[in-house]
């Protein structure tokens, strides 16, 4: 360990919030137009393109990244939602620009994420077969070391309307570390001995396997609205608890409806930065975060009584 790294770890132990503020100060330095859409003591949401945000962040500053990039599958097709046929179109951000441009996009944002991750930092990328193989290739191209590919099985997945192929009922989540020689965080005992009542596959006090059975978002998670590719809080909580420690800084370059931020807040004692280009989803994120804060205060009050 060099002197610079040692001093950083000492500073993080003594003043973790200072580290978080230093990262934000680099993003919103004088002369830059970008400002947080919302900020609190441990959270910052930016209504901006993730590449712009990543370019302003200091190198080696983030402990963990969760990314759920566009799947590029808005092709005027149809799917089933709550028993009804609905369009798969999600927005301009989800339209494919062709294989070459889509692949170049994944190369660009993954490379930008690598720059800001700490040497021992890890990245999680979620996707379907429409995008995940491109992301996996680009992870390797950018010298990440893949640790696992998680199969997130959705026991309540929507049925297939065409009846011409198997019903899609899982997503793949890649987990990779920046530096193959670095010691990444994996909270093995918590994953082995923790309680995961939502997962009918996980057996108590046994090693966590790479197939996770977690239902899609609960109705309560869509109280203020929903994002078309919204992930369940239970999924993000597991990822955060598995691969981060207290006082870590977590980044989601595709914030969406804010599930990562909500899970960070529920996990506690961690910092969160999210980037989202759609202000409507930034507003949804804020409403969800404020509700978590309110619930936490009410729970604290009830315990105190």
C-alpha positions as CSV (number, residue, x, y, z in Angstrom):
1,X,0.0,0.0,0.0
2,X,1.5,3.4,-1.0
3,X,1.4,6.5,1.2
4,X,-1.4,8.2,-0.8
5,X,-3.6,5.1,-0.4
6,X,-2.9,4.9,3.3
7,X,-3.7,8.6,3.9
8,X,-7.0,8.1,2.0
9,X,-8.1,5.2,4.1
10,X,-7.2,7.1,7.3
11,X,-9.3,10.1,6.1
12,X,-12.2,7.8,5.1
13,X,-12.2,6.3,8.6
14,X,-12.1,9.6,10.3
15,X,-14.3,11.7,8.1
16,X,-16.3,9.6,5.5
17,X,-18.7,12.4,4.7
18,X,-15.7,14.6,3.7
19,X,-14.8,12.1,1.0
20,X,-18.4,12.1,-0.3
21,X,-18.4,15.9,-0.4
22,X,-15.1,16.0,-2.2
23,X,-16.5,13.9,-5.0
24,X,-19.6,16.2,-5.2
25,X,-17.4,19.3,-5.2
26,X,-15.5,17.9,-8.3
27,X,-18.9,17.5,-10.1
28,X,-20.3,20.9,-9.2
29,X,-17.0,22.9,-9.3
30,X,-17.3,26.6,-10.2
31,X,-17.9,27.3,-13.8
32,X,-19.8,24.0,-14.3
33,X,-23.5,24.2,-15.0
34,X,-24.4,20.9,-13.5
35,X,-26.1,21.0,-10.1
36,X,-27.8,18.3,-8.0
37,X,-31.5,17.9,-8.7
38,X,-31.7,16.7,-5.1
39,X,-29.2,16.3,-2.3
40,X,-29.1,15.4,1.3
41,X,-26.4,14.4,3.8
42,X,-25.7,11.1,2.1
43,X,-27.4,11.3,-1.3
44,X,-27.1,13.3,-4.5
45,X,-29.3,12.9,-7.6
46,X,-28.3,14.6,-10.9
47,X,-30.6,15.3,-13.8
48,X,-27.9,14.9,-16.4
49,X,-26.3,12.5,-18.9
50,X,-24.2,9.9,-17.1
51,X,-21.2,10.4,-19.3
52,X,-21.1,14.1,-18.4
53,X,-21.4,13.3,-14.7
54,X,-18.7,10.5,-14.9
55,X,-16.3,12.9,-16.8
56,X,-16.3,15.3,-13.8
57,X,-15.9,12.8,-11.1
58,X,-12.4,12.2,-9.6
59,X,-10.5,9.0,-10.5
60,X,-10.6,6.1,-8.1
61,X,-13.4,7.6,-6.0
62,X,-16.3,5.1,-6.1
63,X,-16.6,1.9,-4.1
64,X,-19.4,0.2,-6.1
65,X,-21.4,0.8,-9.2
66,X,-24.7,-0.7,-10.1
67,X,-25.8,-0.1,-13.7
68,X,-29.0,-1.0,-15.5
69,X,-28.3,0.4,-18.9
70,X,-30.9,0.7,-21.7
71,X,-31.7,-2.7,-23.2
72,X,-32.3,-1.2,-26.7
73,X,-35.5,-3.2,-27.2
74,X,-38.1,-0.5,-27.9
75,X,-38.9,-1.9,-31.4
76,X,-42.7,-1.3,-31.6
77,X,-43.4,-4.8,-30.3
78,X,-45.8,-5.8,-27.6
79,X,-45.6,-7.5,-24.2
80,X,-48.0,-8.5,-21.4
81,X,-48.4,-6.4,-18.4
82,X,-51.0,-7.1,-15.6
83,X,-52.9,-9.3,-18.1
84,X,-53.0,-6.7,-20.8
85,X,-51.2,-6.3,-24.1
86,X,-49.0,-3.2,-24.0
87,X,-46.2,-1.7,-26.2
88,X,-42.6,-2.5,-25.3
89,X,-41.6,1.0,-26.3
90,X,-40.1,2.8,-23.2
91,X,-38.7,6.0,-24.7
92,X,-36.1,7.3,-27.1
93,X,-33.4,6.3,-24.7
94,X,-34.2,2.7,-25.2
95,X,-34.2,2.6,-29.0
96,X,-31.4,0.7,-30.7
97,X,-29.1,2.7,-33.0
98,X,-27.8,-0.5,-34.6
99,X,-25.3,-3.1,-33.3
100,X,-22.2,-1.1,-33.9
101,X,-23.4,2.1,-32.2
102,X,-25.1,0.3,-29.3
103,X,-21.8,-1.6,-28.7
104,X,-19.8,1.6,-28.8
105,X,-22.2,3.2,-26.3
106,X,-21.6,0.3,-23.9
107,X,-17.9,0.6,-24.4
108,X,-17.9,4.3,-23.6
109,X,-19.9,4.3,-20.4
110,X,-18.2,1.1,-19.1
111,X,-14.8,2.7,-19.7
112,X,-15.9,5.9,-17.9
113,X,-17.1,3.8,-15.0
114,X,-13.7,2.1,-14.8
115,X,-11.9,5.4,-14.4
116,X,-13.9,6.5,-11.3
117,X,-13.9,3.1,-9.6
118,X,-11.4,2.4,-6.9
119,X,-8.9,-0.4,-7.7
120,X,-10.7,-2.7,-5.3
121,X,-14.1,-1.4,-6.5
122,X,-16.7,-3.6,-8.3
123,X,-19.4,-3.0,-10.9
124,X,-22.7,-4.8,-11.3
125,X,-24.5,-4.7,-14.7
126,X,-28.0,-5.9,-15.2
127,X,-29.5,-6.8,-18.6
128,X,-31.4,-9.2,-20.8
129,X,-30.1,-11.1,-23.8
130,X,-30.7,-7.9,-25.8
131,X,-27.7,-6.1,-24.2
132,X,-25.9,-8.2,-21.6
133,X,-23.6,-10.0,-24.0
134,X,-22.3,-6.7,-25.4
135,X,-21.8,-5.4,-21.8
136,X,-19.9,-8.6,-20.9
137,X,-17.6,-8.3,-23.9
138,X,-17.0,-4.6,-23.1
139,X,-16.2,-5.4,-19.5
140,X,-13.4,-7.7,-20.6
141,X,-12.3,-5.2,-23.3
142,X,-11.9,-2.6,-20.6
143,X,-9.8,-5.0,-18.4
144,X,-12.4,-5.8,-15.8
145,X,-12.2,-9.2,-14.1
146,X,-15.6,-10.9,-14.1
147,X,-16.4,-12.5,-10.7
148,X,-19.9,-13.9,-11.3
149,X,-22.9,-13.9,-13.6
150,X,-26.0,-13.9,-11.5
151,X,-29.3,-15.3,-12.9
152,X,-32.1,-13.2,-11.4
153,X,-35.1,-15.5,-11.7
154,X,-38.5,-13.8,-11.7
155,X,-41.1,-16.3,-10.3
156,X,-43.9,-13.9,-11.3
157,X,-42.6,-12.9,-14.7
158,X,-45.2,-11.8,-17.4
159,X,-46.3,-14.5,-19.8
160,X,-45.2,-14.7,-23.4
161,X,-47.9,-13.6,-25.8
162,X,-46.6,-15.0,-29.1
163,X,-46.4,-18.6,-27.8
164,X,-43.5,-19.1,-30.2
165,X,-40.6,-19.3,-27.8
166,X,-39.8,-19.8,-24.1
167,X,-41.2,-17.2,-21.7
168,X,-38.4,-14.8,-20.6
169,X,-38.3,-15.1,-16.8
170,X,-34.8,-14.1,-15.8
171,X,-32.2,-11.3,-16.2
172,X,-28.5,-11.7,-16.1
173,X,-26.4,-9.6,-13.7
174,X,-22.7,-9.4,-14.2
175,X,-20.4,-8.7,-11.3
176,X,-16.8,-7.6,-12.0
177,X,-13.9,-6.0,-10.2
178,X,-11.7,-3.3,-11.6
179,X,-8.3,-4.8,-10.7
180,X,-7.9,-8.5,-10.8
181,X,-5.2,-8.4,-8.1
182,X,-7.1,-6.1,-5.7
183,X,-9.1,-7.5,-2.8
184,X,-12.7,-6.7,-3.5
185,X,-15.5,-6.6,-0.9
186,X,-17.6,-9.7,-0.6
187,X,-19.6,-10.1,2.7
188,X,-19.6,-13.9,2.5
189,X,-21.0,-14.6,6.0
190,X,-23.9,-12.1,5.6
191,X,-24.8,-13.8,2.3
192,X,-24.6,-17.3,3.8
193,X,-26.3,-16.7,7.1
194,X,-28.6,-13.8,6.4
195,X,-32.4,-14.1,6.0
196,X,-33.8,-13.8,2.5
197,X,-37.5,-14.7,2.9
198,X,-38.4,-13.4,-0.6
199,X,-36.1,-16.1,-2.2
200,X,-37.6,-19.6,-2.3
201,X,-34.4,-21.1,-3.6
202,X,-32.0,-19.8,-0.9
203,X,-31.7,-22.3,2.0
204,X,-30.8,-21.0,5.4
205,X,-27.2,-21.1,6.5
206,X,-26.0,-22.3,3.1
207,X,-23.7,-20.6,0.6
208,X,-25.5,-18.0,-1.5
209,X,-25.6,-19.4,-5.0
210,X,-25.7,-17.6,-8.3
211,X,-29.4,-18.1,-9.0
212,X,-31.6,-15.6,-7.1
213,X,-35.3,-16.0,-7.0
214,X,-36.7,-12.5,-6.3
215,X,-40.2,-11.4,-7.5
216,X,-40.6,-8.2,-9.6
217,X,-41.3,-4.9,-7.7
218,X,-44.0,-5.0,-5.1
219,X,-47.0,-2.6,-5.5
220,X,-45.8,-0.6,-2.5
221,X,-42.6,0.1,-4.5
222,X,-44.7,1.7,-7.2
223,X,-46.7,3.9,-4.9
224,X,-45.5,7.2,-6.5
225,X,-45.2,5.8,-10.0
226,X,-42.9,3.4,-11.7
227,X,-40.0,3.1,-14.2
228,X,-40.5,0.7,-17.1
229,X,-37.4,-1.3,-16.2
230,X,-37.7,-0.9,-12.4
231,X,-35.8,-3.4,-10.3
232,X,-37.1,-4.7,-6.9
233,X,-35.7,-3.3,-3.8
234,X,-34.8,-6.8,-2.5
235,X,-32.5,-7.3,-5.4
236,X,-30.6,-4.1,-4.9
237,X,-30.4,-4.6,-1.1
238,X,-28.8,-8.0,-1.6
239,X,-26.2,-6.5,-4.0
240,X,-25.4,-3.6,-1.7
241,X,-25.1,-5.8,1.4
242,X,-23.0,-8.4,-0.5
243,X,-20.4,-6.0,-2.0
244,X,-20.2,-2.8,0.1
245,X,-19.3,-1.7,3.6
246,X,-20.3,1.1,5.9
247,X,-19.3,4.5,4.6
248,X,-18.9,3.3,1.0
249,X,-19.9,5.5,-2.0
250,X,-22.3,3.8,-4.5
251,X,-23.0,5.1,-8.0
252,X,-25.8,4.3,-10.3
253,X,-25.2,6.0,-13.7
254,X,-28.8,5.0,-14.9
255,X,-30.7,5.9,-11.8
256,X,-34.2,5.3,-13.4
257,X,-36.8,5.3,-10.7
258,X,-34.3,5.4,-7.9
259,X,-34.4,1.8,-6.6
260,X,-30.6,1.8,-6.0
261,X,-30.8,5.0,-3.9
262,X,-33.7,3.6,-1.9
263,X,-31.8,0.4,-1.2
264,X,-28.7,2.4,-0.2
265,X,-30.9,4.3,2.3
266,X,-32.4,1.2,3.7
267,X,-29.0,-0.5,4.0
268,X,-27.8,2.5,6.0
269,X,-24.4,4.1,6.6
270,X,-23.6,4.5,2.9
271,X,-23.5,7.3,0.3
272,X,-25.3,7.4,-3.0
273,X,-24.9,9.3,-6.3
274,X,-27.4,8.8,-9.1
275,X,-27.6,10.2,-12.6
276,X,-30.8,10.3,-14.6
277,X,-31.6,12.2,-17.9
278,X,-35.4,12.3,-17.3
279,X,-36.5,14.8,-14.8
280,X,-39.8,12.9,-14.2
281,X,-37.8,9.9,-12.9
282,X,-35.6,12.2,-10.8
283,X,-38.8,13.5,-9.2
284,X,-40.0,9.9,-8.7
285,X,-36.7,9.1,-7.0
286,X,-37.0,12.0,-4.6
287,X,-40.5,11.0,-3.6
288,X,-39.3,7.5,-2.9
289,X,-36.3,8.7,-0.9
290,X,-38.3,11.1,1.2
291,X,-40.8,8.3,2.0
292,X,-37.9,6.0,3.2
293,X,-36.6,8.9,5.3
294,X,-40.1,9.4,6.8
295,X,-40.5,5.7,7.5
296,X,-37.1,5.5,9.2
297,X,-38.0,8.4,11.4
298,X,-41.3,6.8,12.4
299,X,-39.6,3.5,13.1
300,X,-37.0,5.3,15.3
301,X,-39.8,7.2,17.1
302,X,-41.8,4.0,17.8
303,X,-38.7,2.2,19.1
304,X,-38.0,5.2,21.4
305,X,-41.5,5.0,22.8
